[in-house]
Amino acid sequence: MLNNSDILETIKMIQEENLDIRTITMGISLLDCIDPDIDKACAKVYDKIAKTAENHVKAGEELEKRYGIPIINKRISVTPVAMISAASKGNPVQFALALDKAAKSTGVNFVGGYSALVHKGFSAGDLELIKSIPDALSQTERVCSSVNIGSTHAGINMDAVKLMGEIILETSEKTAAGRDSSNKIHCFGAAKIVVFCNAVEDNPFMAGAFHGTGEPDAVINVGVSGPGVVRAAVAKMQNATIDEIAEQIKRTAFKITRMGQLVGAEAAKMLGIPFGIVDLSLAPTPAVGDSVAYILEEMGLEKCGAYGTTAALALLNDAVKKGGVMASSHVGGLSGAFIPVSEDAGMIRAVLDGALTLEKLEAMTAVCSVGLDMVVVPGDTPADVISAIIADEAAIGMVNSKTTAVRIIPAIGRREGEVLDFGGLFGSGPVMAVNKFSPNKFISRGGRIPAPLQSLKN
């Protein structure tokens, strides 16, 4: 049972160790907005979001004042738009514009769900929506996009993999102008695209959030964050054994998750919407100390990326999940440890110091929550190389029955060793070296990588 002592325990964490609720995300179904007339469908989309989420930001701000807990983002996720746009004749970008307008009207910073699920093939509307992503993200400010191209049960849609490499590069090029009167950020469009294998329906984190078809008409999902808290706990254990460190991380994750459970339940009650899940992922920021990389270094690694990094990350991810499930009966989303490069001060430092490479990051994704996240590569990286990076990451997720993803930003006009600065929570990304050898023939074959033996669980 939750009580005030659960909150009092976290005061020090909030004030000194960067603990916060990273996001309260309201999921909203748009299935009842389907209409053969695209103008009417877009109007329904705007009206439903504006009405359902009209008090979303206000509720978050009230909870911040009530409990003294920072709630950094208030967001919305919606039904994959490809499912809605398939019934309407017209340009799917119109839906993106309606989503952006609704996001601004409700005051949320992002709305996710300009998405398509094509892990086994393209259905009506999928190709049209995917090809519209560059225009949609270059014409909007708060819309995020995701595409699921594979799963353990279906295999990997290599036609979609090839297409997404091209789409990501085109999106980066269309948003390469940098900051202008609209305050757009250089190549930021690509930072709002996630390519998934085994995407989950209740992920509250952007840019990959969408409202799954198995979800209620509306739901509240919460994402907590506490790398700084875990780092501080591990830093006090200089002479501890590995299993003692794992136990301490579990206890810390328990406290963090209890806070998320309380905030999520209270937000749901205030808004009259069902509470969904707490995603207890450790989501880092560029703030000093608020870093997953620094947790691994506190365990005894000289630098994140050194040999032993994957093992240390596996320990961290497992301990966080074990502590979280004891604190809440509604843990979901991705839950574990994120390793975004540009959003993690320790990761940035490790790349700049030459300790962390793209290949080592790929190995780490086999045991972390998601995958290659906020990775910046040279602007002249070919689309087929981006596709091949996606294929490798999807294969890790497919074979290991876990969610993996790629959020990669080709920095147009920039080379290896330069830095792409996004500002705020998105931080700055050092441009990482990419293998120069071509995967073109492999990627151009198309077809589908068959599902692995693990898929035959029924």
C-alpha positions in Angstrom: 0.0 0.0 0.0 1.3 3.4 -0.9 1.7 6.1 1.8 3.5 9.3 2.5 6.7 7.5 3.6 7.1 6.3 0.0 7.4 9.9 -1.1 9.5 11.1 1.8 12.1 8.4 1.0 12.6 10.0 -2.4 13.1 13.6 -1.3 16.9 13.3 -1.3 16.8 11.5 -4.6 14.8 14.3 -6.2 16.9 17.1 -4.8 20.4 15.7 -5.2 20.3 12.8 -7.7 18.1 14.0 -10.6 15.1 11.6 -9.9 12.0 12.5 -11.8 9.0 11.2 -13.6 10.2 11.4 -17.1 6.8 11.2 -18.7 3.1 10.8 -18.1 1.8 9.6 -21.5 -1.9 9.4 -22.3 -2.7 6.8 -24.8 -5.8 7.5 -27.0 -7.5 5.2 -29.5 -8.4 6.8 -32.8 -10.3 3.8 -34.2 -13.6 5.6 -33.9 -12.2 8.5 -35.9 -12.0 6.5 -39.1 -13.9 8.1 -42.0 -13.6 7.7 -45.8 -13.4 11.5 -46.1 -9.9 12.5 -44.9 -10.9 16.0 -43.9 -13.7 14.6 -41.6 -11.3 12.0 -40.3 -8.6 14.6 -39.4 -11.2 16.8 -37.7 -12.4 13.8 -35.6 -8.8 13.0 -34.7 -8.2 16.6 -33.5 -11.5 16.8 -31.6 -11.0 13.5 -29.8 -7.4 14.3 -28.7 -8.3 17.8 -27.7 -11.3 16.7 -25.6 -9.7 13.6 -24.0 -6.4 15.3 -23.1 -7.7 18.8 -22.3 -6.7 18.4 -18.6 -3.7 16.2 -19.1 -1.0 18.8 -18.7 -2.9 20.5 -15.9 -3.1 17.2 -13.9 0.6 16.7 -14.3 1.4 20.1 -13.0 -0.9 19.7 -10.1 0.8 16.4 -9.1 4.2 18.1 -9.3 3.0 20.7 -6.8 1.3 18.2 -4.5 4.2 15.8 -4.2 7.2 17.9 -5.1 8.1 15.4 -7.8 9.4 16.8 -11.1 7.3 15.5 -14.1 9.4 16.4 -17.0 7.1 15.6 -20.0 3.4 15.2 -20.6 2.8 13.3 -23.8 0.2 11.6 -25.9 0.3 8.4 -27.9 -2.3 7.4 -30.5 -3.4 4.4 -32.6 -0.9 3.8 -35.4 -2.1 6.3 -38.0 -1.5 3.9 -40.9 -4.6 2.1 -39.6 -6.7 5.2 -39.7 -5.4 6.7 -42.9 -6.0 3.5 -44.8 -9.7 4.2 -44.9 -9.3 7.7 -46.2 -8.2 8.9 -49.6 -5.7 11.6 -49.4 -2.3 12.6 -48.2 -1.5 11.0 -44.7 0.5 14.2 -43.9 -2.9 15.8 -43.2 -3.2 13.5 -40.1 0.3 14.5 -39.0 -0.8 18.2 -39.2 -3.9 17.3 -37.1 -1.8 15.6 -34.5 0.6 18.5 -34.3 -2.3 20.9 -33.9 -3.8 18.8 -31.1 -0.4 18.5 -29.4 -0.1 22.3 -29.3 -3.7 22.7 -28.2 -3.3 20.4 -25.2 0.1 21.6 -24.3 2.0 18.3 -24.6 5.5 18.3 -25.9 5.2 15.3 -28.2 2.5 13.0 -29.7 3.6 9.6 -30.9 1.8 7.3 -33.3 2.5 8.4 -36.8 3.3 4.8 -37.2 2.9 1.6 -39.2 3.2 -2.1 -38.2 4.7 -4.0 -41.1 6.6 -6.8 -39.5 5.0 -9.4 -41.8 4.1 -7.2 -44.8 2.4 -4.0 -46.0 -1.3 -3.7 -45.6 -3.5 -0.9 -47.1 -2.1 2.5 -46.2 1.2 1.3 -44.7 3.4 2.2 -47.7 1.7 5.5 -48.2 2.2 6.5 -44.6 5.8 5.4 -44.4 6.7 7.2 -47.6 5.1 10.4 -46.2 7.2 10.4 -43.0 9.9 12.8 -44.3 7.2 15.4 -45.3 5.2 14.8 -42.1 8.1 15.3 -39.7 9.5 18.3 -41.6 6.2 20.0 -41.6 5.4 19.4 -37.9 7.1 20.2 -34.6 5.7 17.7 -32.1 4.8 14.6 -34.1 6.9 11.4 -33.6 6.9 8.4 -35.9 7.7 4.7 -35.5 7.6 1.6 -37.8 7.7 -2.0 -36.6 9.6 -4.0 -39.2 10.1 -7.4 -37.4 9.1 -9.7 -34.6 10.1 -13.0 -33.1 6.9 -14.6 -34.4 6.9 -13.1 -37.9 10.6 -12.6 -38.8 12.0 -9.5 -40.4 10.4 -7.6 -43.3 13.5 -6.8 -45.3 11.6 -4.7 -47.8 10.6 -2.5 -44.9 14.1 -2.5 -43.6 15.4 -1.2 -47.0 12.7 1.4 -47.2 13.3 2.7 -43.6 17.0 3.4 -44.4 16.0 5.6 -47.2 13.2 7.3 -45.2 15.5 8.1 -42.3 18.1 9.6 -44.6 15.5 11.6 -46.5 14.0 12.9 -43.3 17.4 14.1 -42.0 18.0 15.9 -45.3 14.6 17.6 -45.2 15.3 18.9 -41.7 18.9 19.7 -42.3 18.5 23.5 -42.4 19.2 23.9 -38.7 17.6 26.4 -36.4 15.4 28.9 -38.2 12.4 31.1 -37.3 10.5 28.0 -36.3 13.4 27.0 -33.9 13.8 23.7 -35.8 17.0 21.7 -34.9 19.5 20.5 -37.4 18.5 17.0 -38.7 16.0 16.7 -35.8 13.4 14.9 -38.0 15.4 11.7 -37.9 15.5 11.9 -34.0 11.7 11.5 -34.1 11.8 8.2 -35.9 12.1 4.8 -34.2 12.4 1.5 -36.2 11.3 -1.4 -34.0 11.5 -5.1 -33.8 9.0 -6.6 -31.3 7.4 -3.2 -30.6 5.2 -3.0 -27.4 1.8 -1.5 -27.3 2.1 0.4 -24.0 5.5 2.2 -24.3 5.2 5.7 -22.8 8.6 7.0 -24.1 9.1 9.0 -27.3 9.8 8.8 -30.1 8.5 5.2 -30.3 5.2 5.5 -28.3 2.0 4.4 -30.0 -1.4 3.3 -28.6 -1.8 -0.4 -29.2 -5.0 -2.0 -30.5 -5.3 -4.1 -27.4 -5.3 -1.1 -25.1 -8.4 0.7 -23.6 -10.0 3.6 -25.4 -7.7 5.9 -23.3 -5.1 5.0 -20.7 -2.4 6.6 -18.5 1.1 5.1 -18.7 4.0 6.5 -16.7 7.8 6.4 -17.4 10.1 6.9 -14.5 13.8 7.7 -14.5 16.6 7.4 -12.0 20.1 6.7 -13.3 21.5 9.3 -10.9 19.9 7.6 -8.0 21.2 4.2 -8.9 24.7 5.6 -9.6 24.7 7.2 -6.1 23.7 3.9 -4.5 26.4 2.0 -6.3 29.1 4.6 -5.6 28.7 3.9 -1.9 29.6 0.2 -2.4 33.3 0.4 -3.2 34.2 -2.9 -1.7 31.0 -4.8 -2.4 30.7 -8.0 -4.4 28.8 -8.1 -7.7 25.8 -9.8 -6.1 25.7 -7.2 -3.4 25.6 -4.5 -6.0 22.7 -6.3 -7.8 20.8 -6.4 -4.5 21.3 -2.7 -3.9 20.1 -1.8 -7.4 17.0 -3.9 -6.9 16.2 -2.1 -3.7 16.7 1.3 -5.4 14.6 0.4 -8.4 11.8 -0.7 -6.0 11.7 2.8 -4.5 11.8 4.5 -7.9 8.9 2.4 -9.2 6.8 3.0 -6.1 6.9 6.7 -6.9 5.9 6.1 -10.5 3.0 3.8 -9.4 1.7 6.5 -7.0 1.9 9.3 -9.6 0.3 7.1 -12.3 -2.5 6.0 -10.1 -3.2 9.6 -9.0 -3.1 11.0 -12.5 -5.5 8.3 -13.7 -7.9 9.1 -10.9 -7.8 12.9 -11.6 -8.4 12.4 -15.3 -11.0 9.6 -15.0 -9.0 7.4 -17.2 -7.7 3.9 -16.4 -4.1 3.5 -15.2 -2.0 1.3 -17.5 1.6 0.6 -16.6 4.8 2.0 -15.0 7.7 1.7 -17.4 10.7 1.6 -15.0 13.4 2.2 -17.6 16.4 4.1 -16.5 16.3 7.0 -18.9 19.4 9.2 -18.7 19.8 12.9 -19.4 22.8 15.1 -20.3 22.8 16.3 -16.6 26.0 15.6 -14.7 25.6 12.3 -12.9 22.3 11.3 -14.5 24.0 8.7 -16.7 23.7 4.9 -17.3 27.3 4.9 -18.4 28.4 6.3 -15.1 26.6 3.5 -13.3 28.6 1.0 -15.2 31.8 2.9 -14.4 30.9 2.9 -10.7 30.8 -0.9 -10.9 34.5 -0.8 -11.7 35.0 -0.1 -15.4 37.5 2.5 -16.3 35.3 3.7 -19.1 31.9 2.6 -20.6 32.8 0.6 -23.6 35.7 -1.3 -22.0 35.6 -5.1 -22.0 33.0 -6.1 -19.3 30.6 -3.3 -20.3 28.0 -5.8 -21.7 28.2 -7.9 -18.6 27.8 -4.9 -16.3 24.8 -3.7 -18.3 23.2 -7.1 -18.2 23.4 -7.1 -14.4 22.0 -3.5 -14.2 19.0 -4.3 -16.6 18.1 -7.5 -14.7 18.3 -5.9 -11.3 16.2 -2.9 -12.3 13.4 -5.2 -13.6 13.5 -7.4 -10.5 13.2 -4.5 -8.2 10.5 -2.9 -10.2 8.2 -5.9 -10.4 8.2 -6.1 -6.6 7.0 -2.5 -6.4 4.1 -2.6 -8.9 1.8 -5.2 -10.3 1.5 -3.1 -13.5 5.0 -2.9 -14.9 5.2 -2.7 -18.7 6.5 -0.7 -21.6 10.2 -1.4 -22.2 11.5 -1.4 -18.6 15.2 -1.7 -18.0 18.1 0.6 -19.0 18.2 2.9 -22.0 21.6 3.6 -23.6 20.9 6.7 -25.9 24.2 8.3 -26.8 23.3 11.9 -27.2 21.1 11.9 -24.1 23.7 10.4 -21.7 26.6 12.5 -20.6 28.7 9.4 -19.8 28.0 7.8 -23.2 29.0 11.0 -24.9 32.2 11.2 -23.0 33.0 7.5 -23.7 32.5 8.1 -27.5 34.7 11.2 -27.5 37.4 9.4 -25.5 37.4 6.5 -28.1 36.2 3.9 -25.6 32.7 3.3 -27.1 32.1 2.4 -30.7 29.0 1.6 -32.8 29.9 -2.1 -32.7 30.2 -2.2 -28.9 26.9 -0.3 -28.6 25.3 -3.0 -30.8 26.7 -5.7 -28.5 25.3 -3.9 -25.4 21.8 -3.7 -27.0 21.6 -7.5 -26.7 21.1 -7.1 -22.9 19.6 -3.5 -22.5 16.0 -2.3 -22.8 15.9 -1.2 -26.4 18.7 -0.7 -28.9 20.8 1.8 -30.8 19.3 5.1 -29.5 20.1 8.7 -30.6 23.2 7.6 -32.5 24.6 10.2 -34.8 26.4 9.1 -37.9 28.1 11.0 -40.8 25.7 12.7 -43.2 27.2 10.9 -46.2 26.3 7.5 -44.7 24.5 5.6 -47.5 20.8 4.6 -47.0 21.7 0.9 -47.4 24.2 1.1 -44.5 21.5 2.6 -42.3 19.2 -0.2 -43.4 21.9 -2.8 -42.6 22.3 -1.3 -39.1 18.5 -1.6 -38.6 18.6 -5.3 -39.9 21.4 -6.2 -37.4 19.5 -4.6 -34.5 16.2 -6.3 -35.5 18.0 -9.7 -35.7 19.2 -9.3 -32.1 15.6 -8.6 -31.0 14.0 -11.3 -33.1 16.4 -14.1 -31.9 16.4 -13.0 -28.3 12.6 -12.4 -28.1 13.1 -8.8 -26.9 12.3 -5.3 -28.1 15.1 -3.7 -30.1 15.0 -0.4 -31.9 17.1 2.0 -33.9 17.0 5.8 -33.7 19.8 7.0 -35.9 20.5 10.5 -37.1 22.5 11.1 -40.3 24.2 14.5 -39.6 23.9 16.1 -43.0 27.1 18.0 -43.8 29.0 16.7 -40.8 31.8 14.2 -40.5 33.1 11.7 -37.9 34.4 13.5 -34.8 32.1 16.5 -35.1 29.2 17.1 -32.7 25.5 17.6 -33.4 23.9 19.6 -30.7 20.1 19.2 -30.1 19.9 21.0 -26.8 17.7 20.2 -23.8 17.0 16.5 -22.9 18.2 15.4 -26.3 21.7 16.6 -25.6 24.5 16.5 -28.2 25.6 13.6 -30.2 29.2 13.0 -31.4 29.3 11.8 -35.0 30.3 8.2 -34.7 32.4 6.2 -37.2 30.6 3.8 -39.5 31.9 0.6 -41.2 32.8 1.6 -44.8 32.2 -1.8 -46.4 28.9 -2.0 -48.4 25.9 -4.2 -47.5 24.1 -3.1 -50.6 23.6 -6.5 -52.3 22.3 -8.1 -49.1 19.9 -5.2 -48.4 18.7 -5.0 -52.0 17.6 -8.7 -52.1 14.3 -7.9 -50.3 12.0 -10.6 -49.0 11.7 -11.7 -45.4 14.1 -13.2 -42.9 12.1 -16.2 -41.5 11.1 -16.3 -37.9 13.5 -18.2 -35.7 12.8 -21.5 -33.9 11.9 -19.6 -30.8 8.7 -18.4 -32.5 7.2 -21.9 -32.3 6.1 -21.6 -28.6 2.4 -22.3 -29.1 
